[in-house]
Amino acid sequence: MTGTRRALALLVLSLSSLPALSADLPTSISQGGLVVATLPGVTQASIGGKPVRVGDDGTLVFGAGRDETGPLTVNLAYRDGRRETVRIAVTPRDWPIERVNGVPPKTVNPPPALAERIRREQAEVTAARHRDDSREDFLSGFIWPVQGRISGRFGNQRIYNGDPKAPHSGMDIAVPTGTPVKAPAAGVVTFAKPDLYLTGGTVLLDHGFGLSSNFLHLSRLDVKVGQRVRQGEVIGAAGMTGRATGPHVHWGFNWFGTRLDPLLLPGIRTP
């Protein structure tokens, strides 16, 4: 082989060994959707200018909220010095309106003392969602925490007793009180209290990289803060504590403060 041919062969080999830019990133994401991508060679990333965690293997995650219009701007920095900007379109969804009547008036528009309690309790829950560590429990996929009829969907606008409220933040699954609730993926319990005013028995389970599940209206809590649980492990029992009109499990899912649709989680499967 001549020197020129040898140099060309080495150049082709070198180029073929470089990771493909943004190969695992989608061109679009649905409102309420989650992206889990592994980009070999990526060392830093930001979404909309906000830095996000990148694993040693190039794994990163991000989501699009209910009202996100996009496009999402993803900035990537590679180990070899290359940089890339990717724009991901956000697909809009139609959000139905649900009317829920018969809710006690004080739970729709609580008096000042109760409103302060609600604000304080919600601030505790919000703080628990700030955890950001390197565990990749989410990579094993997700299972449903219970099996049952979906009685409330993510993003639906609810009107309680004729008074419009915030869109539904998760998915409701109708099951009898006492039904065991299982961890949809492994994680660490970051919040566990039995008697919040709005959500009753409440558990937050952190899956790493800012991803967390929350379970509301539980009749029993079987875990405590700091406990690590496996996928499929029972964390409590379904109920109708807090503001609930019937027994069910509310399963919410977050990327930090961004609420996502559990039905759109990658790899979700029934237990």
KOLZA-10763 format. One record per residue: residue in three letters; x, y negated, z negated of N, C-alpha, C, O in turn. Coordinates in steps of 0.05 Angstrom, whole numbers, plus 32768, in hexadecimal, padded with zeros to 4 digits. Example, Ala and Ser with C-alpha at 12.3 -4.5 7.8 and 13.67 -1.06 7.14 Angstrom:
2
ALA810880727F6480F6805A7F64810880427F64811D80427F57SER8101802D7F72811180157F7181027FFF7F63810C7FE97F5F
END
This chain:
271
MET80118018800080008000800080127FE7800080247FE57FF0THR800C7FD48012801C7FBC801380167FAA7FFB80037FAF7FEDGLY80287F967FF780247F857FE0800A7F767FE17FFC7F717FCDTHR80027F6D7FFA7FE97F5E7FFD7FD17F6F7FF77FBF7F677FE9ARG7FD17F8880017FBA7F9B7FFC7FB87FA17FDE7FA37FA37FD3ARG7FD07FA57FD27FD07FAC7FB57FC47F947FA57FB57F997F93ALA7FCB7F7C7FAD7FC17F657F9E7FA27F627FA27F947F5C7F8FLEU7F997F687FBB7F7C7F677FBF7F6D7F7C7FB07F587F777FA5ALA7F797F947FAE7F6D7FAA7F9F7F6B7FA37F817F567FA87F75LEU7F807F977F777F7F7F8F7F5B7F6B7F7A7F557F5E7F797F40LEU7F677F677F697F547F527F667F387F5E7F657F277F567F55VAL7F317F707F787F177F7D7F797F127F8C7F5F7EFC7F8A7F54LEU7F267F9B7F557F237FAA7F3C7F1D7F977F257F0C7F9C7F14SER7F2C7F817F247F287F6D7F0F7F0C7F617F0F7EFF7F5F7EFALEU7F037F5A7F277EE87F4E7F297ED27F617F227EBE7F5A7F16SER7ED67F7B7F2A7EC17F8F7F257EBF7F957F087EAA7FA07EFFSER7ED47F907EF87ED37F967EDC7EC77F807ECB7EC27F847EB3LEU7EC17F687ED77EB57F527EC87E987F587EC57E8B7F637ED6PRO7E8D7F4F7EAE7E707F537EA97E607F427EBC7E677F2B7EC2ALA7E497F4C7EC57E377F3D7ED67E2A7F277EC67E217F2B7EB0LEU7E2A7F0E7ED17E1F7EF87EC27E017EFC7EBE7DF37F027ED1SER7DF87EF97EA57DDC7EF97E9D7DCD7F117EA87DB57F0F7EAFALA7DDB7F287EAB7DCE7F3F7EB87DB67F497EA97DA37F537EB5ASP7DB57F467E8E7DA07F517E7E7D8A7F3C7E777D787F427E68LEU7D8D7F247E827D797F0F7E7C7D637F107E907D687F127EA8PRO7D4A7F0E7E877D337F0E7E9A7D317EF37EA87D3C7EDF7E9FTHR7D227EF37EBE7D1D7EDA7ECC7D067ECB7EC07D037EB27EC4SER7CF57ED97EB17CDE7ECC7EA47CD77EDA7E8A7CDF7EF27E87ILE7CC97ECD7E797CC07ED87E5F7CA47ECD7E5A7C9E7EB67E60SER7C937EDE7E4F7C787ED67E497C777EC57E2F7C887EC97E1DGLN7C647EB37E2D7C607EA57E147C5B7EBA7DFE7C4B7ECD7E01GLY7C6A7EB87DE87C687ECB7DD27C7A7EE37DD67C7A7EF67DC5GLY7C8B7EE37DEB7C9C7EFA7DF17CB87EF77DE47CC07EE27DDCLEU7CC57F0E7DE27CE07F107DD67CF37F1B7DEB7CEC7F2E7DFAVAL7D0B7F107DED7D207F1A7DFD7D367F267DEB7D407F187DD9VAL7D3E7F3F7DF17D557F4B7DE47D687F537DFA7D617F647E0BALA7D7F7F467DFB7D927F4A7E117DAD7F517E067DB57F487DF0THR7DBC7F617E157DD87F677E0F7DE97F5E7E267DE67F6A7E3CLEU7DFA7F4A7E227E0A7F3E7E377E277F427E317E337F327E22PRO7E337F587E3C7E507F5D7E367E617F457E3C7E5F7F397E51GLY7E737F3F7E2A7E867F297E2E7E7C7F0E7E247E8C7EFC7E22VAL7E627F0C7E1D7E587EF27E137E607EF07DF57E5D7F027DE6THR7E6A7ED87DEE7E737ED37DD37E637EBE7DC57E617EBD7DADGLN7E577EAC7DD57E467E967DCA7E2E7E927DDC7E2F7E967DF4ALA7E187E897DCF7E007E847DDE7DEF7E6F7DD07DF17E6C7DB7SER7DE07E607DDF7DCD7E4E7DD47DB37E4E7DE47DB47E537DFCILE7D9D7E497DD77D837E497DE47D777E2D7DE07D727E257DC9GLY7D737E1E7DF57D6A7E037DF37D7C7DF27DE27D727DDF7DD4GLY7D967DF77DE37DA97DE87DD47DAE7DF17DB77DBF7DE77DAALYS7D9E7E057DAE7DA17E107D937DB37E297D947DAC7E3C7DA1PRO7DC97E297D857DDA7E417D857DCB7E597D797DBC7E577D66VAL7DCF7E717D857DC37E897D7C7DD97E9E7D787DEF7E9D7D83ARG7DD37EB17D667DE67EC67D607DEB7ED87D787DD97EDF7D87VAL7E057EDF7D7C7E0C7EF37D907E1B7F097D827E2F7F047D74GLY7E137F227D867E207F397D7A7E3B7F3F7D877E417F357D9CASP7E4A7F507D797E647F587D847E617F657D9F7E747F657DB0ASP7E4A7F717DA47E457F7F7DBE7E387F6D7DD37E317F767DE8GLY7E357F537DCC7E287F407DDE7E0A7F3F7DDC7DFC7F337DEDTHR7DFE7F4B7DC77DE17F4B7DC37DD87F307DB97DE57F247DA8LEU7DC27F267DC47DB57F0E7DBB7D977F107DBE7D8E7F207DCFVAL7D887F017DAF7D6B7F027DB07D607EE57DB07D6D7ED37DA5PHE7D497EE27DBC7D3B7EC97DBA7D1E7ECD7DC47D187EE17DD1GLY7D0C7EBB7DBD7CF07EBE7DC47CE47EA47DCE7CF07E8F7DCBALA7CCC7EA77DD97CBD7E907DE37CA37E8E7DD27C947EA17DD1GLY7C9E7E787DC57C877E747DB57C6D7E737DC57C6D7E727DDEARG7C577E737DB77C3C7E737DC37C387E5C7DD77C2D7E5F7DECASP7C427E447DD07C3E7E2D7DE07C567E247DF07C577E0E7DFAGLU7C6A7E357DF17C827E2F7E007C7B7E2D7E1E7C6E7E3E7E29THR7C857E187E2C7C807E157E487C987E1A7E597C967E207E71GLY7CB07E197E4D7CC97E1F7E5B7CD07E0B7E707CC37DF67E72PRO7CE57E107E807CF57E297E7E7D077E287E657D0E7E137E5BLEU7D0F7E407E5C7D227E437E467D3E7E407E527D447E4D7E66THR7D4F7E307E467D6A7E2D7E507D7D7E3C7E3E7D807E377E26VAL7D8B7E507E4A7D9D7E617E3C7DBA7E5A7E457DC07E5E7E5CASN7DCA7E517E327DE67E4C7E387DF87E627E2D7DF57E697E15LEU7E097E6D7E3E7E1A7E837E367E387E7C7E397E3F7E6F7E4CALA7E487E867E277E657E837E297E717E9F7E277E6A7EAF7E15TYR7E837EA57E3A7E8F7EC07E3C7EAB7EC07E317EB97EAC7E2FARG7EB37ED87E2A7ECE7EDC7E1E7EE47ED27E307EF97EC87E26ASP7EE07ED47E4A7EF57ECC7E5D7EF57EAF7E647F037EA67E75GLY7EE47E9F7E567EE27E837E5A7ECC7E797E6D7EC77E617E6EARG7EBF7E8C7E7A7EA97E847E8C7E917E7A7E7C7E8D7E827E65ARG7E827E697E887E697E5F7E7C7E527E617E917E577E5F7EA9GLU7E3A7E647E877E237E677E987E0B7E5B7E8B7E077E5D7E73THR7DFA7E4F7E9B7DE07E457E927DCA7E547EA27DCA7E547EBAVAL7DB87E607E937DA27E6F7E9F7D877E637E967D847E5C7E7FARG7D757E5F7EA97D5B7E547EA27D467E6A7EA77D447E767EBCILE7D367E6E7E927D227E847E927D077E787E927D007E697E80ALA7CF67E7E7EA67CDB7E747EA77CCA7E807E917CCF7E977E88VAL7CB67E717E887CA37E7B7E747C887E7E7E807C7D7E6A7E8BTHR7C7D7E967E7F7C637E9C7E8B7C4D7E957E787C4C7E9F7E62PRO7C3A7E847E807C247E7C7E6E7C107E927E6B7C0E7EA47E7CARG7C017E917E557BEC7EA57E4F7BD27E967E497BD27E7E7E40ASP7BBC7EA37E4D7BA27E987E457B9C7EA07E287B9F7EB77E21TRP7B957E8D7E177B917E927DFB7B737E907DF47B687E7A7DF4PRO7B667EA77DED7B4A7EA77DE77B447E987DCD7B567E947DBCILE7B2B7E8F7DCA7B227E827DB17B107E967DA27AFD7EA17DADGLU7B167E9A7D887B067EAB7D777AF77E9A7D627B037E877D57ARG7ADE7EA17D5D7ACF7E947D487ACB7EA77D317AC07EBD7D34VAL7AD37E9F7D197AD07EAF7D017ABF7EA07CED7AC77E8B7CE3ASN7AA87EAB7CE87A957E9E7CD57A937EAD7CBB7A9B7EC47CB9GLY7A897EA07CA77A867EAD7C8D7A9E7EAB7C7B7A9E7EB87C66VAL7AB27E9C7C837ACA7E997C727AC37E857C5C7AB87E707C62PRO7ACA7E8A7C437AC57E787C2D7AD07E5C7C337AE77E597C3BPRO7ABF7E477C307AC87E2C7C387AE27E237C2B7AF27E157C39LYS7AE77E2B7C137B007E217C067B197E2E7C137B2F7E237C0FTHR7B167E447C217B2E7E4F7C2F7B327E427C4A7B487E437C55VAL7B1D7E357C557B207E287C6E7B2C7E0C7C6A7B3F7E057C78ASN7B227DFD7C577B2D7DE37C507B307DE27C317B1F7DD77C23PRO7B467DED7C277B4A7DEF7C0A7B4D7DD47BFD7B567DC17C0APRO7B457DD27BE47B497DB97BD57B667DB37BD17B777DC57BD5PRO7B6E7D9B7BC97B8A7D937BC87B9C7DA57BB87BB27DAB7BC0ALA7B927DAF7BA17BA37DC17B907BAA7DDA7B9F7BC07DE47B9ELEU7B967DE67BAD7B9B7DFE7BBC7BAC7DF87BD57BBD7E087BDCALA7BA77DE17BE17BB77DDA7BF87BD57DD87BF17BE67DE07C01GLU7BDB7DCE7BD97BF77DCC7BD07C027DE87BCC7C197DEE7BD2ARG7BF27DFA7BC07BFB7E157BBC7C017E237BD77C167E307BDAILE7BF07E1F7BEA7BF47E2B7C057C0D7E207C117C1D7E2F7C1CARG7C127E057C0F7C2A7DF97C1A7C437E057C0E7C567E0C7C1CARG7C427E087BF37C5A7E137BE57C5F7E307BED7C767E387BF1GLU7C4A7E407BEE7C4D7E5C7BF67C577E5F7C127C687E707C18GLN7C4C7E4F7C257C557E517C407C727E487C447C807E537C55ALA7C7A7E357C337C967E2D7C347CA97E437C2C7CBF7E467C37GLU7CA17E547C187CB17E6B7C107CB37E7F7C277CC97E8A7C2CVAL7C9D7E847C347C9E7E977C4A7CAF7E8C7C617CBF7E9B7C6DTHR7CAD7E737C677CBD7E677C7C7CDB7E697C767CEB7E6F7C87ALA7CE27E647C5D7CFE7E667C557D097E827C597D207E857C60ALA7CF87E967C557D017EB27C587D077EB97C757D157ECD7C7AARG7CFD7EA97C877D017EAF7CA47D1C7EA37CAE7D227EA67CC5HIS7D2A7E957C9D7D437E887CA67D5B7E9B7CA67D707E947CB0ARG7D587EB27C9C7D6E7EC57C9A7D787ECC7CB67D687ED07CC9ASP7D927ECD7CB97D9F7ED27CD37DB87EE27CCE7DCD7ED77CC8ASP7DB67EFD7CD17DCE7F0D7CCD7DD27F207CE57DC37F207CF8SER7DE87F2F7CE37DF17F3E7CFB7DE47F5A7CFE7DEB7F687D11ARG7DD27F617CED7DC47F7B7CF07DB57F7C7D0A7DA87F687D12GLU7DB67F937D187DA87F967D327D937FAB7D2F7D917FBD7D40ASP7D837FAA7D197D6E7FBE7D157D597FBE7D2B7D4C7FD27D30PHE7D567FA77D397D427FA47D4E7D497FB47D677D377FB97D77LEU7D627FBD7D6A7D6A7FCB7D827D5D7FE77D847D5D7FF37D9ASER7D537FF17D6E7D47800C7D6F7D2A800B7D787D1D80207D7AGLY7D207FF37D7F7D047FF17D877CF17FEF7D6F7CFA7FEF7D58PHE7CD87FEE7D757CC37FE97D617CAD7FFD7D637CA680067D79ILE7CA180047D4C7C8980147D4B7C7380037D3F7C787FEF7D31TRP7C5A800B7D437C447FFD7D367C4480037D187C4A801A7D10PRO7C3F7FEF7D077C3F7FF47CEA7C2780067CE17C2980157CCDVAL7C1180057CEF7BFA80167CEB7BED801B7D067BF3800C7D19GLN7BDD802F7D087BCE80347D207BB1802E7D1C7BA480387D09GLY7BA5801D7D2D7B8A80157D2A7B8180027D407B917FFC7D52ARG7B697FF97D3E7B5E7FE67D517B6A7FCA7D4D7B6C7FC17D37ILE7B717FBE7D647B7B7FA27D627B637F907D5F7B527F8D7D71SER7B617F837D477B4A7F727D417B507F547D447B3E7F447D43GLY7B697F4E7D487B717F327D4C7B8B7F317D5B7B9E7F3E7D53ARG7B8C7F217D707BA47F207D807BB57F067D7C7BAA7EF27D74PHE7BCE7F097D807BE07EF27D7E7BD87EDB7D917BD07EE07DA8GLY7BD97EC37D867BD47EAC7D977BB87EA37D997BB27E8D7DA3ASN7BA47EB47D917B887EAC7D947B827E947D827B8C7E927D6BGLN7B737E817D8C7B6B7E6A7D7D7B537E727D6C7B3E7E7B7D77ARG7B547E6F7D527B3E7E767D417B2F7E5E7D367B3C7E497D30ILE7B157E607D357B047E4B7D2A7AF67E577D127AE47E687D15TYR7AFD7E4E7CFA7AF17E587CE27ADA7E467CDA7ADD7E2E7CD5ASN7AC27E527CD97AAA7E447CD17AA77E2A7CE27A9D7E167CD8GLY7AAF7E2B7CFB7AAC7E147D0D7AC47E017D0C7AC37DEC7D19ASP7AD87E067CFB7AEF7DF47CF87B077E017D067B117E157CFCPRO7B117DF57D1C7B297E007D2A7B417E007D187B477DED7D0ALYS7B507E167D197B687E197D0A7B7F7E217D1C7B7C7E237D34ALA7B977E257D107BAF7E2C7D1F7BAB7E467D2E7B9C7E587D24PRO7BB87E4A7D457BB67E647D537BC07E7B7D417BD07E777D30HIS7BB57E927D477BBC7EAA7D387BDA7EB17D3C7BE47EB17D52SER7BE77EB57D257C057EB87D267C0F7ED47D297C277ED97D2AGLY7BFD7EE87D2B7C057F047D2E7BEF7F157D3A7BDE7F0B7D48MET7BF17F2F7D347BDE7F427D3D7BD07F4F7D257BDE7F597D13ASP7BB57F507D257BA67F5E7D107B9F7F7A7D1A7B957F7E7D30ILE7BA47F8E7D087B9D7FA97D0E7B8A7FB37CF97B917FB47CE1ALA7B717FB97D017B5C7FC17CEE7B607FDE7CE57B5F7FF07CF5VAL7B647FE17CCB7B677FFB7CBE7B5C7FFA7CA27B597FE47C97PRO7B5480117C967B4980107C7B7B5D80077C667B75800A7C69THR7B527FFB7C517B637FF47C3B7B71800C7C307B6680227C2DGLY7B8B80097C2A7B9B801F7C207BAB802E7C357BBC803F7C2FTHR7BA680277C4F7BB580347C657BD3802D7C627BDA80157C5FPRO7BE580417C627C02803B7C607C0C802A7C777C05802F7C8EVAL7C1C80167C707C2780047C847C45800A7C877C53800B7C73LYS7C4E80107C9F7C6980197CA47C7A80037CB07C707FF27CBFALA7C9480037CAA7CA67FF07CB67CA97FF57CD47CAF800B7CDCPRO7CA37FE17CE57CA57FE57D027CC27FE97D0C7CC67FF47D21ALA7CD57FDF7CFC7CF17FE37D027CFF7FE17CE77CF47FD67CD4ALA7D187FEB7CE67D277FE97CCD7D2C7FCB7CC77D2B7FBA7CD8GLY7D317FC57CAD7D367FAA7CA67D3A7FA67C887D3B7FBA7C79VAL7D3D7F8D7C807D407F867C647D297F747C5C7D217F627C6AVAL7D1D7F7A7C457D067F6B7C3B7D107F507C317D227F4F7C1FTHR7D057F3B7C3C7D0D7F207C337CF87F117C247CFD7EFC7C18PHE7CE07F1C7C237CCA7F107C147CB67F257C0E7CAF7F367C1EALA7CAC7F257BF57C977F397BED7C887F2E7BD47C937F2D7BBELYS7C707F257BD97C5E7F1B7BC37C427F257BC87C397F277BDFPRO7C347F2C7BB27C1A7F397BB67C027F267BB77BEC7F307BBDASP7C057F0C7BB27BED7EFC7BAD7BEF7EE07BB97BE77ECD7BACLEU7BF97EDD7BD17BF87EC37BDE7BDB7EBB7BE57BCB7ECD7BEBTYR7BD57EA27BE37BB97E997BE57BAD7EA07C017B987EAB7C02LEU7BBC7E997C167BB17E9E7C317BB57EBB7C3A7BA47EC77C46THR7BCD7EC67C347BD57EDF7C417BD57EF77C2D7BDC7F0D7C35GLY7BCF7EF27C147BCD7F087C017BE87F167BFE7BFD7F097BFCGLY7BE87F317BFD7C007F407BFC7C117F3C7C157C087F437C2BTHR7C297F317C127C397F297C297C557F347C277C627F327C12VAL7C5E7F407C3D7C797F4B7C3F7C867F417C587C7A7F417C6ELEU7CA07F377C567CB07F317C6E7CC77F447C6F7CD47F4A7C5CLEU7CCC7F4E7C887CE17F617C8C7CF37F567CA27CEA7F527CB9ASP7D0C7F527C9C7D1F7F467CAE7D2E7F5C7CBE7D387F6F7CB2HIS7D2E7F5A7CD97D3A7F6E7CEA7D557F667CF57D617F747D06GLY7D607F4F7CED7D797F457CF77D767F317D0D7D627F307D1BPHE7D8A7F1F7D117D8B7F0B7D267D737EF87D257D6B7EED7D3AGLY7D687EF47D0D7D517EE27D0B7D367EED7D117D227EDF7D12LEU7D357F077D177D1C7F157D1D7D0F7F207D047D1D7F2D7CF4SER7CF67F1B7CFF7CE97F257CE77CCC7F2C7CEC7CBE7F1F7CFDSER7CC27F407CDD7CA67F477CDD7C997F3D7CC37CA67F3D7CAFASN7C807F357CC57C717F2F7CAC7C577F3F7CAC7C4A7F437CC0PHE7C507F477C947C387F587C907C277F4A7C7A7C307F457C64LEU7C0E7F447C817BFD7F357C707BE47F447C677BDD7F587C74HIS7BD87F3B7C517BBF7F467C477BC27F627C3B7BAF7F717C39LEU7BDB7F697C337BDF7F847C297BD27F877C0D7BD17F757BFDSER7BC87F9F7C097BBC7FA67BEF7BD07FB07BDB7BCB7FB17BC3ARG7BE77FB97BE57BFD7FC37BD47C187FBE7BE27C1A7FC17BFALEU7C2B7FB77BD27C477FB37BDB7C597FC97BD07C597FCD7BB8ASP7C677FD77BE17C797FED7BD97C967FE67BDB7CA77FF87BD8VAL7C9D7FCD7BE07CB97FC57BE47CBE7FAB7BD47CAB7F9E7BCBLYS7CD77FA57BD17CDF7F8C7BC37CF47F7E7BD37D017F8A7BE4VAL7CF87F647BCD7D0B7F547BDB7D287F5F7BD87D307F677BC2GLY7D367F617BEF7D517F6B7BEF7D527F897BF77D687F937BFCGLN7D3B7F967BF77D3B7FB37BFD7D3E7FB87C1B7D327FAA7C2BARG7D4E7FCB7C227D517FD37C3E7D3F7FEA7C447D3E7FFE7C34VAL7D307FE97C597D1D7FFE7C607D2380097C7C7D2F7FFB7C8DARG7D1B80217C817D1F802E7C9B7D06802B7CAC7CF180257CA2GLN7D0A802E7CC67CF3802D7CD87CDF80447CD07CE8805B7CCCGLY7CC6803D7CCD7CB280517CC67CAE80557CA87C9B80637C9FGLU7CBE80487C977CBB804A7C7A7CA380397C717C9F80237C7CVAL7C9480447C5E7C7C80367C557C85801E7C437C9480217C31ILE7C7A80067C4A7C817FEE7C3B7C697FE47C2A7C6D7FD27C1AGLY7C517FEF7C2F7C3A7FE67C207C217FF37C2B7C2280067C39ALA7C0A7FE77C237BF07FF27C2C7BDE7FDC7C367BDF7FC57C2CALA7BCE7FE27C4B7BBC7FCE7C577BA77FC67C437BA17FD47C30GLY7B9C7FAE7C477B877FA47C357B797F8C7C417B797F887C5AMET7B6D7F7C7C307B607F637C397B647F4D7C247B517F3E7C1ETHR7B7C7F4C7C197B827F387C067B877F1D7C137B8C7F1C7C2BGLY7B857F077C047B887EED7C107B707EE67C207B5A7EEF7C1AARG7B737ED67C357B5D7ECE7C467B5A7EE37C5C7B677EE27C71ALA7B487EF67C577B437F0C7C6A7B267F137C697B1A7F127C53THR7B1A7F197C807AFE7F207C817AF97F3E7C827AE27F467C83GLY7B0E7F4D7C837B0B7F6A7C847B277F777C817B3B7F697C85PRO7B287F917C7B7B427F9E7C777B517FA17C917B467FAA7CA5HIS7B6A7F997C917B7A7F9A7CA97B977F957CA27B9D7F8D7C8BVAL7BA97F997CB57BC57F907CB27BCB7F7A7CC67BC67F7E7CDEHIS7BD47F647CBC7BDD7F4F7CCE7BFB7F537CD17C0A7F527CBETRP7C047F587CEA7C207F5B7CF07C297F437D017C207F3F7D17GLY7C3A7F337CF57C457F1C7D037C627F217D097C6F7F317CFBPHE7C6D7F147D1D7C897F187D257C957EFD7D2B7C897EED7D3AASN7CAD7EF87D217CBA7EDE7D257CD67EE17D2F7CE47EF47D29TRP7CDF7ECD7D3F7CFB7EC77D447D007EAD7D367CFA7E987D41PHE7D0B7EAF7D1E7D0D7E977D0C7CF27E8B7D097CDF7E997D00GLY7CEE7E727D117CD47E657D0D7CC17E687D257CAB7E5F7D24THR7CCA7E767D3A7CBA7E7A7D527CA97E947D4F7CB47EAA7D4CARG7C8F7E917D507C7D7EA87D4D7C7A7EB67D697C777EA97D7DLEU7C7C7ED07D687C7B7EE07D807C657EF57D7F7C5B7EFB7D69ASP7C5E7F017D967C497F147D977C547F307D937C647F3A7DA3PRO7C4B7F3E7D7D7C557F597D797C507F6C7D907C607F7F7D95LEU7C3A7F687D9F7C347F797DB67C487F777DCC7C4A7F897DDDLEU7C587F627DCD7C6C7F5E7DE27C887F667DDA7C9B7F627DE9LEU7C8B7F727DC27CA67F7A7DB97CB17F8F7DCC7CA37FA27DD3PRO7CCA7F8D7DD47CD67FA17DE57CD97FBC7DD77CE17FBD7DC0GLY7CD17FD17DE47CD47FEC7DD97CBF7FF37DC57CC280087DB7ILE7CA97FE37DC27C957FEA7DAE7C8780037DB57C8180087DCCARG7C8280147DA17C75802D7DA67C6580357D8D7C6B802C7D77THR7C5180457D917C40804D7D7A7C5080617D697C6080707D73PRO7C4C80617D4E7C5B80727D3C7C53808F7D407C5E80A17D32
END
